[in-house]
Amino acid sequence: MATKLNISRELAYDLIHAEGFPLTKLGRIVRIPVDKLEKWLEKRTGEHYA
């Protein structure tokens, strides 16, 4: 996610704790579905990500 959004790893970790952030936890493993991430970003920025 950090690479796709061109943000720091630290900021990516901060984002996953944001309310409503789309993620799935499998034990300690965190997965972020790309389609849900793109929709989440579009909702907040009004820009299309792909």
N, C-alpha and C positions, 0 to 999 in steps of 0.2 A: 504494500500500500504506500509506504513512504516513497519508494522509487516511482510508482505510477503518478503520484501527486507532486513529486519533486519537493518533498518536505523532509525535515530531519526525522530520524527515528524517534527521538524524544517527543516531538510534536505528534507523531503517529500514535505513540502510547497514550498521550494526553487525549487525543481524539476518541480512542476506543472507550474511554471512560465518560464521554459526553452522553447526556441523556438522549435516548432514542437512536444512538449509533447502531447501525445494522451489523451485528456480529453473531457468530455461533460459537459456543464454547464446548469443547469436547475434552473434559477434564481440565488440564492446564493449557491445552492447545486452543488457540483462538483462530477462527477462520472468518474471513470477510468476503461474502459473496460480491463479486464485481458488479453485477447488475443492481443489487441493492445499494452498494456504495455510490454508484453513479446517480441513482435516483435520490439518495440522501443529499448528495452534493448539489444536484440541480435544484432541489427544494430550497436549499439555503442560499444559493448564489444566483440562481436564474440562468446559469450557463450550462451548456450541454457538454458532458464528458464522455469520450469514447476513445 
